[in-house]
């Protein structure tokens, strides 16, 4: 997860409120109110449908930024002073006391890694860098087999042990844990929990595409609606529009971040078991789950596994999943798990033309 970058007071709330008196602070705002800015090398958008004054909105934004800063301070690999960086630099084999939040995210990561037989793995940072999708500055090119095998030998979720009861963890080999595939989902959950703690009942949190919604988007109790993107490389276009209520959603796809060499396409999604980019037909996976941290991790794992093995695991784990699969001649098919049908209803599945698997 990249280090936090914030845009101070992005709405016209900030400066005007600082210059105005108490009467301006008490001024009601039109609903919905949107707070937005830059985070983790991406963006955040928080839409609030509760009645708010200008002062309340500013206070909520300040609280949201504090939540995001706390997650960044705990889980960024780009900050030398983060808790995760300290864990990665700790002596191999020694238990390290960690915060309950970092332990929670590590435990989720390990659980998904075990359930997916290593399709999700937080220790693949060296491989990500080797394939030019990480922090190492180098041309994008296919690595040679010897270098690839050497980096692959450094990877393995089995080299991380987590003891949730004692709030401690340790590394059994000199590897680096990168929580980029789950920390953004955790941050999404944290922002939602903060808003609920402040009495907000109707909101949509969007952290770089990770979503958490509660309540409704207007007084008529219309549901929040999101677009599931078609796997297009040159533009954003919704293939399916899905109503959401009291749920989180995460999507993993391979159609934006990639490079080409000698006529071949290399996705940024790597299979931790082979050290190489995925090559199957699955273009994107969307997971709906009560926890966005879990949804984030599961979406990545299923994306690595592909359409058949991924859907089999989704059925086994009773995950609510929508997959978009590439077909011949630029066509796509959309497939959902039984749990998706149970959550969203047969009528919506039929309306969207989704195939149940």
Secondary structure, DSSP 8 states (H G I E B T S, - for coil): -------TT-STTHHHHHHS-HHHHT-B--SSEEEEEEETTEEEEEEE-S--BHHHHHHHHHHHHHHHHHHHHHH-SS-TTSHHHHHHHS-TT--EE--HHHHHHHHHHHHHHHHTTTSS-TT-HHHHHHTTSSSS--------HHHHHHHHTT--GGGEEEETTTTEEEESSS-----TTTHHHHHHHHHHHHHHHTT--SEEEEETTEEEEES-SSTT---EEEEEE---SSS--EEEEEEESSEEEEEEESSSSEEEETTEEEES-EETTTTEE--SSEEEEEEEES-HHHHHHHHHHHHHH-HHHHHHHHHHTT-EEEEEEE-GGG-EEEEE-HHHHHHH-HHHHHHHT-EE-
